[in-house]
Structures are given as C-alpha cells and as structure tokens.
C-alpha cells in the first residue's frame, strides 16, 4: 500500500510540474508578443490599460487606432515620454494626426546617444549685427572632427507666435535638430519644412501644414494591422514607406540608383564604427541586427557588411 501511494504521489507531482512548465511557457510566449503599448507601459512603469486611456484622453487625443500605434512606435524607438509631452499628437489641416516631437524630446535623444560629446552654437551676423544664421557644432566621441550644420533665418522663420516672439531661440533649436539628424542619423522624425511624413514641434504654438495621412481603409489594404493588439506586418509597412517616398519624388525605387541621404551615410558610418570597436562576437551580432532594421541603400549596406566581415575575422568569429 505504501508503495502504491508513493507511486501515485510521484505521478501527481510529475503532473503538477508539467502543468507549471506549460504555464511558464505560455506566459513567456505572451510576453514575447508584447505590443508596442505594452512595451511603453513597462518602460514608464504603468499598466497598459491606464497608459492607453491616459494617452487617448490627453496627448494622443483624436488619433485613430492606426495613428495611435504609429505614435507609440515612434515614441518607443526614441525612448520618448508622451506624458511629459516629449512627443504628442497634433491635428493636421485636411485631417489626420501629425506626430510632434518637442525640443525637450530632441534634447533627450541627443543627450542619451552614447557617442554624443557636446554641442556648440555659433551666431552668424551681418555687418549691422543682425543675426541671419546659426551654426551648430556637434562633437562625437567616435569622430575626429565635429559635425557642423548652418541654418538660415530667412529659410527657417515661421509664422507662429514662437517665431515672432523668440526667433533667435527658434533658429537655435532648428540648428540643433538639423545638426543632430546629420550627426546621429536620426530618422522617422522631421522638422518643419522637411518631407511631409512627420514633423517636429520646436517650441509649441506652431501651425501644422496640411498633411493627409492614410485612412484606416488605406492602411488595411497595404499593411496587416490588428487594431486590438497593435501588431503590424513590418515588411508590408516598410514597402508602403518605400512607395510613399517614390511617389513624393516622382520616380520609382529602381530609378533611385545609388542615391542616398545624409541620414543614411551617418547611420552607415555609425555601424562601421561599431564594427571597428567590436571585441566579441556579440558586438558583431548587435551590429548585424541594427543593419537589418536600418534599411540602408545597397551601396552603404555593402560597406557595413564588409566591416562586419572584417570584424568577425579580427575577433576570430568567422561564423554567425
């Protein structure tokens, strides 16, 4: 009888262990499929439901489900906090929502970049002492020379109250933002006057230009998007981005040849520099992961791949 009881106890214990193991696997799988809003809630240390309700009633008010997901994705990509208005939704003329990143948000992402080593501003005045341009000089720890960008008052000055009241400060903000884009290859967020796929609020009070974002139906036709979970098909979304850029420039992707932007060059330079600094295979794999999401033109991607190959040989990790 004792032997039977012991065998039964062991069987029950084994069953309990199996159940606990399955539960752990299910929970791990659930967490691995965390949506963008789940990730943001974890980063801000609030519950997903509380954060969703707060954002939809405050800084992301009026955003559709698709627009809400887009705003959350941008905020997560740059570690921005919408609750402190580092990023927020702004209604565009003609409909839709524009994701605005405040100057505070730009200051955050610049200062948190690991290569950032300081910034200087040089006022450029005419013979009468009137300011007509500001140069930003950004230093990177992994560059031997600083990145210099000049922005001109006559090209940047807007009609909003902030530009009318403090034009010099606004121009300084503009110089910092444009310098940061070139120095660090920031993409997906844009300053006033750039391509109409997103804007940056520099100091509040600015009037958005007319932008028509895709409707829910148009998004559904191009992108596999689930409004309940917030999950999207990234490959389809990237293809849609490519089509949008081609439409804006009036030419197909095949017609672009080897042309690329300063952001692409800066991104490639950063990845190549990381290859040069790599000391273990994990560093190389991290660069490979970044390259997969960077969507660089073939010419630049090839240069990064060459740097990756050299790094693998140098540290003795020839295989992936």
C-alpha positions in Angstrom: 0.0 0.0 0.0 2.8 2.4 0.8 4.5 1.6 -2.5 1.2 2.4 -4.4 0.8 5.6 -2.5 4.4 6.7 -3.3 4.0 6.0 -7.0 0.7 7.9 -7.0 2.3 10.8 -5.3 5.1 10.8 -7.7 2.7 10.8 -10.7 0.8 13.7 -9.3 4.0 15.6 -8.6 5.1 15.0 -12.2 1.8 16.2 -13.5 2.0 19.4 -11.4 5.5 20.0 -12.7 4.3 19.6 -16.3 1.4 22.0 -15.7 3.7 24.6 -14.2 6.1 24.2 -17.1 3.3 24.7 -19.6 2.1 27.8 -17.8 5.6 29.3 -17.8 6.0 28.6 -21.5 2.6 30.2 -22.3 3.5 33.3 -20.2 6.9 33.6 -21.8 5.3 33.4 -25.3 2.7 36.0 -24.3 5.5 38.3 -23.1 7.5 37.8 -26.3 4.5 39.0 -28.3 4.2 42.2 -26.2 2.7 45.0 -28.3 4.2 48.5 -28.7 1.8 49.9 -26.0 2.8 47.1 -23.6 6.5 47.9 -24.1 5.8 51.6 -23.4 3.8 50.8 -20.3 6.6 48.7 -19.0 9.1 51.5 -19.7 7.0 54.1 -17.9 6.1 51.7 -15.1 2.3 51.9 -15.5 -0.3 49.4 -16.5 -1.2 49.1 -20.2 -4.8 49.9 -19.7 -4.1 53.0 -17.6 -1.5 54.3 -20.1 -3.8 53.7 -23.1 -6.7 55.5 -21.6 -4.4 58.4 -20.4 -2.8 58.9 -23.8 -6.1 58.7 -25.8 -7.6 61.3 -23.5 -4.6 63.7 -23.4 -1.6 63.9 -25.6 -2.8 61.4 -28.3 -6.4 62.6 -28.2 -8.2 62.3 -31.5 -5.8 59.7 -33.0 -7.3 56.8 -34.8 -6.2 53.3 -33.9 -3.6 53.2 -36.7 -2.3 56.7 -35.8 -2.2 55.7 -32.1 0.0 52.7 -32.9 2.3 54.9 -35.1 2.7 57.4 -32.4 3.6 54.8 -29.8 6.1 53.1 -32.2 7.9 56.4 -32.7 7.9 57.1 -29.0 9.4 53.7 -28.2 12.0 53.9 -31.0 13.5 57.0 -29.4 12.7 56.4 -25.7 10.3 59.5 -25.6 7.8 60.1 -22.8 4.5 61.3 -24.2 3.2 62.0 -20.6 5.8 64.9 -20.4 5.0 66.0 -23.9 8.3 64.9 -25.4 6.0 63.6 -28.2 2.4 64.2 -28.8 -0.3 64.2 -31.5 -1.2 67.4 -33.4 -4.3 67.6 -35.7 -3.2 68.4 -39.3 -5.1 70.6 -41.7 -7.1 68.4 -44.0 -7.4 65.6 -41.5 -5.1 63.1 -39.8 -2.6 63.4 -37.0 1.0 64.6 -37.0 3.4 63.1 -34.5 5.2 66.1 -33.0 8.5 65.8 -31.0 9.1 68.8 -28.8 12.5 70.4 -28.4 12.7 68.7 -25.0 12.3 65.3 -26.8 15.1 66.2 -29.2 17.4 67.2 -26.3 16.7 63.9 -24.6 17.5 61.7 -27.6 20.7 63.7 -28.4 22.0 63.6 -24.8 21.2 59.9 -24.5 23.1 58.9 -27.6 26.3 57.1 -26.5 28.5 58.9 -28.9 27.4 62.5 -28.0 30.2 64.6 -26.7 28.8 68.1 -26.6 27.3 70.8 -28.8 28.3 74.4 -29.6 26.3 77.2 -31.3 27.9 80.0 -33.4 25.8 83.1 -34.2 26.4 84.5 -37.7 25.6 88.2 -38.1 25.7 90.7 -40.9 27.5 94.0 -41.0 24.8 95.6 -38.9 24.9 93.0 -36.2 21.7 91.3 -37.2 21.5 87.6 -36.8 20.9 85.8 -40.1 22.2 82.3 -39.4 23.2 79.9 -36.6 25.8 77.1 -36.9 25.5 74.1 -34.7 28.7 72.2 -34.0 28.2 68.6 -32.6 31.0 66.5 -31.2 31.0 62.7 -31.3 33.4 60.6 -29.2 34.0 58.3 -32.2 34.8 61.0 -34.8 38.0 63.0 -35.2 36.2 66.1 -36.5 32.9 67.8 -35.4 29.7 67.9 -37.5 28.8 71.4 -38.4 25.4 72.5 -39.8 24.2 76.0 -40.5 20.6 77.1 -40.6 19.5 80.5 -42.0 16.8 82.7 -40.6 15.2 83.6 -44.0 14.8 79.9 -44.8 13.5 78.7 -41.4 11.5 81.6 -39.9 7.8 80.5 -39.5 4.6 82.5 -38.9 3.8 81.0 -35.5 3.8 83.1 -32.3 7.1 81.4 -31.1 8.9 82.5 -34.2 7.5 86.0 -33.9 8.4 86.3 -30.2 11.7 84.5 -29.9 13.1 84.0 -33.5 16.7 83.6 -32.3 15.9 80.8 -29.9 13.8 79.1 -32.5 16.6 79.2 -35.1 19.0 77.8 -32.5 16.5 74.9 -32.0 16.3 74.4 -35.7 20.1 74.3 -36.0 20.4 71.7 -33.2 17.7 69.5 -34.7 19.2 69.5 -38.2 22.7 69.0 -36.8 21.5 66.1 -34.7 19.9 64.4 -37.7 23.1 64.5 -39.7 25.4 63.7 -36.7 23.5 60.7 -35.5 21.3 59.6 -38.4 18.0 60.0 -36.6 15.1 59.1 -38.9 11.4 58.9 -38.8 11.0 62.3 -37.1 11.2 65.5 -39.1 11.5 69.3 -38.6 9.1 71.9 -40.1 9.9 72.3 -43.7 11.1 68.8 -44.4 9.3 65.9 -46.1 5.6 65.8 -45.1 5.7 62.4 -43.3 6.1 63.8 -39.8 7.0 67.0 -38.0 8.9 68.3 -35.0 7.3 70.9 -32.8 10.2 73.1 -31.8 8.7 75.2 -29.0 4.9 75.0 -29.1 2.3 77.2 -30.8 3.3 76.4 -34.4 0.7 75.8 -37.1 0.9 72.5 -38.9 1.0 72.4 -42.6 -1.6 70.4 -44.5 -0.9 66.7 -44.3 -3.2 63.9 -45.3 -2.3 60.6 -43.5 -3.6 57.2 -44.8 -7.1 56.4 -43.8 -7.8 53.2 -41.8 -9.1 51.5 -45.0 -6.0 52.5 -47.0 -3.7 51.2 -44.2 -5.6 48.0 -44.0 -5.2 47.5 -47.8 -1.4 47.8 -47.5 -0.5 46.8 -44.0 -1.6 43.7 -42.0 -2.6 45.7 -38.9 -4.6 44.4 -35.9 -6.2 47.4 -34.1 -6.9 45.3 -31.0 -3.3 44.1 -30.4 -1.5 46.9 -32.2 0.6 44.4 -34.1 1.6 45.2 -37.7 3.4 43.4 -40.5 6.7 45.3 -40.6 7.6 44.1 -44.1 4.4 45.5 -45.5 4.8 48.8 -43.7 8.3 49.3 -45.0 7.1 48.5 -48.5 4.4 51.2 -48.1 7.0 53.7 -46.9 9.1 53.0 -50.0 6.1 53.6 -52.2 5.3 56.8 -50.4 8.9 58.2 -50.9 8.9 57.2 -54.6 5.5 59.0 -55.1 6.8 62.2 -53.4 9.9 62.3 -55.6 8.1 61.3 -58.8 10.2 58.3 -59.5 10.3 54.6 -58.8 12.7 52.8 -56.4 14.6 51.4 -59.4 15.2 54.9 -60.7 17.0 56.0 -57.5 20.2 54.2 -58.3 22.9 54.8 -55.7 21.5 58.0 -54.3 21.1 58.2 -50.5 20.5 60.7 -47.8 22.9 62.2 -45.2 21.0 60.2 -42.6 21.8 57.0 -44.4 25.5 58.0 -44.6 25.6 58.8 -40.9 23.8 55.6 -40.0 26.3 53.5 -42.1 29.3 55.4 -40.5 27.9 54.6 -37.1 27.5 50.9 -37.8 31.0 50.7 -39.4 32.5 52.5 -36.3 30.8 49.9 -34.0 32.4 47.2 -36.1 35.8 48.7 -35.6 35.2 48.8 -31.8 33.8 45.3 -31.6 35.7 43.0 -29.3 33.5 40.0 -29.0 31.1 38.2 -31.4 28.1 39.5 -29.5 29.1 43.0 -30.6 29.2 41.9 -34.2 25.8 40.3 -33.9 24.4 43.5 -32.4 25.6 45.4 -35.5 24.0 42.8 -37.8 20.7 43.3 -36.0 20.9 47.0 -36.4 21.8 46.7 -40.1 18.7 44.6 -40.7 16.4 47.3 -39.4 18.3 50.3 -40.9 17.1 49.7 -44.5 20.3 51.2 -46.0 20.8 51.5 -49.7 22.7 48.6 -51.2 26.0 50.6 -51.6 26.1 51.6 -47.9 24.8 48.3 -46.7 27.6 46.6 -48.6 30.2 48.8 -46.9 28.8 47.8 -43.5 28.8 44.1 -44.4 32.4 44.4 -45.4 33.2 46.0 -42.0 31.2 43.2 -40.3 33.2 40.5 -42.2 36.5 42.2 -41.1 35.3 42.4 -37.5 34.4 38.7 -37.5 37.8 37.7 -38.8 39.6 40.1 -36.4 37.9 38.6 -33.3 38.0 35.0 -34.5 34.3 34.7 -35.1 34.2 33.8 -38.7 30.7 32.1 -38.5 27.5 33.6 -37.5 
